Amino acid sequence: MSDKKLTTADYPLAEKRPELIRGPRGAPLDSVTLDAVLAGDVTLQDLRITPDALRLQAEVARDANRGTLGANFDRASELVDVPQDVIMQVYELLRPGRSKSKQPLLDAAGTLRDTYGATRMADFVEEAAHVYERRGLFTHRF
């Protein structure tokens, strides 16, 4: 992460602050070149987003007075290493009418928090469980 607070003047980061962006294997953004790809030095892993990159995006979003977007980037940063099948299970539970009660959502939040350290995302899912209960959105449709 940067020592200096990022602002909207730093956006887009890949163009204006590329020195801050590194791939999951630690390779700097400027090392991702066509020659490096052809030489086999760049893998798909090098092209994945990192939690740090998402947190930097959150910082820029907050500077643009887009706090909700910043919070979304922060939650996304926690999900980078969560397996896709877990993310899809949580997504399905978050769709109104897909869960019979709030307990599956609370269980999913516990898994996110305890297994993957995704505390912000777990808080979000717990909040959804309580809102869905209050609004009567647990009527199972299928």
C-alpha positions in Angstrom: 0.0 0.0 0.0 1.1 3.6 -0.5 2.4 5.8 2.2 0.6 8.8 0.7 -3.2 8.8 0.7 -4.5 8.2 -2.9 -6.9 10.6 -4.5 -8.9 10.7 -7.7 -5.8 12.3 -9.3 -4.2 8.9 -9.0 -6.9 7.2 -11.1 -6.5 5.1 -13.1 -3.9 3.5 -11.0 -2.4 1.3 -13.8 -1.6 4.5 -15.7 -0.8 7.0 -13.0 0.5 4.9 -10.2 1.7 1.6 -11.8 4.5 1.2 -9.2 1.8 0.5 -6.6 0.3 -2.5 -8.5 1.8 -5.9 -8.1 0.5 -9.3 -9.1 -0.2 -12.2 -6.7 3.4 -13.5 -7.3 4.8 -10.1 -6.5 5.6 -9.1 -10.1 5.3 -5.4 -10.8 2.7 -4.3 -13.3 5.3 -3.2 -15.8 6.7 -6.7 -16.0 3.5 -7.9 -17.7 4.6 -7.4 -21.4 3.9 -9.3 -24.6 7.6 -10.4 -24.6 7.2 -11.7 -21.0 4.1 -13.6 -21.9 5.7 -15.1 -25.0 8.7 -16.1 -22.9 6.4 -17.9 -20.4 7.4 -15.5 -17.6 3.8 -14.3 -17.1 1.1 -16.8 -16.0 -2.6 -16.4 -15.4 -1.8 -16.0 -11.8 0.1 -12.8 -12.6 -3.1 -11.3 -14.1 -5.3 -11.9 -11.1 -6.4 -8.9 -9.0 -4.9 -8.7 -5.5 -6.4 -7.6 -2.2 -3.9 -4.7 -2.1 -5.0 -3.4 -5.6 -8.7 -3.5 -4.5 -7.9 -1.7 -1.3 -6.1 1.0 -3.3 -9.2 1.3 -5.5 -11.3 1.7 -2.4 -9.1 4.5 -1.3 -9.6 6.3 -4.6 -13.4 5.7 -4.5 -13.6 7.2 -1.0 -11.7 10.3 -2.1 -14.3 10.7 -4.9 -17.0 10.7 -2.2 -18.1 7.2 -3.3 -18.1 5.6 0.2 -20.4 2.7 -0.8 -18.2 1.8 -3.8 -15.1 2.0 -1.5 -16.8 -0.4 1.0 -17.6 -2.8 -1.9 -13.9 -2.8 -3.0 -12.9 -3.4 0.7 -15.3 -6.4 0.8 -14.1 -7.6 -2.6 -10.5 -7.5 -1.3 -11.4 -10.1 1.3 -12.9 -12.4 -1.3 -9.9 -12.7 -3.6 -8.7 -16.0 -2.1 -12.2 -17.4 -1.2 -13.0 -20.4 -3.5 -15.4 -19.6 -6.3 -17.9 -22.3 -5.2 -18.1 -20.7 -1.7 -18.7 -17.3 -3.2 -21.5 -18.7 -5.4 -23.1 -20.4 -2.5 -23.2 -17.2 -0.5 -24.5 -15.3 -3.6 -27.3 -17.8 -4.0 -28.3 -17.4 -0.3 -28.3 -13.6 -0.7 -30.9 -13.8 -3.4 -34.3 -13.1 -1.7 -36.4 -16.2 -1.4 -33.6 -18.6 -1.8 -33.1 -19.4 1.9 -35.8 -20.8 4.2 -34.5 -18.9 7.2 -31.7 -16.6 8.4 -29.6 -19.5 9.8 -28.0 -20.5 6.4 -26.9 -16.9 6.0 -25.5 -16.7 9.5 -23.7 -20.0 8.9 -22.3 -18.6 5.6 -21.1 -15.5 7.5 -19.4 -17.7 10.1 -17.6 -19.6 7.3 -16.5 -16.4 5.7 -15.2 -15.0 9.0 -13.7 -18.1 10.6 -12.3 -20.0 7.5 -11.3 -17.1 5.2 -10.9 -14.1 7.5 -13.4 -12.1 5.5 -14.8 -10.1 8.4 -16.3 -7.2 6.4 -18.1 -9.6 4.1 -19.3 -11.7 7.0 -20.7 -8.6 8.6 -22.5 -7.7 5.3 -24.0 -11.2 5.1 -25.2 -11.1 8.8 -26.7 -7.7 8.2 -28.5 -9.1 5.2 -29.9 -12.0 7.3 -31.4 -9.6 9.8 -32.8 -7.3 7.1 -34.3 -10.3 5.2 -35.9 -11.5 8.4 -37.4 -8.1 9.2 -38.8 -7.8 5.6 -40.1 -11.4 5.4 -37.8 -12.4 2.5 -37.2 -15.9 3.7 -40.3 -17.4 2.0 -38.7 -20.1 0.0 -39.8 -19.8 -3.7 -38.6 -23.1 -5.0 
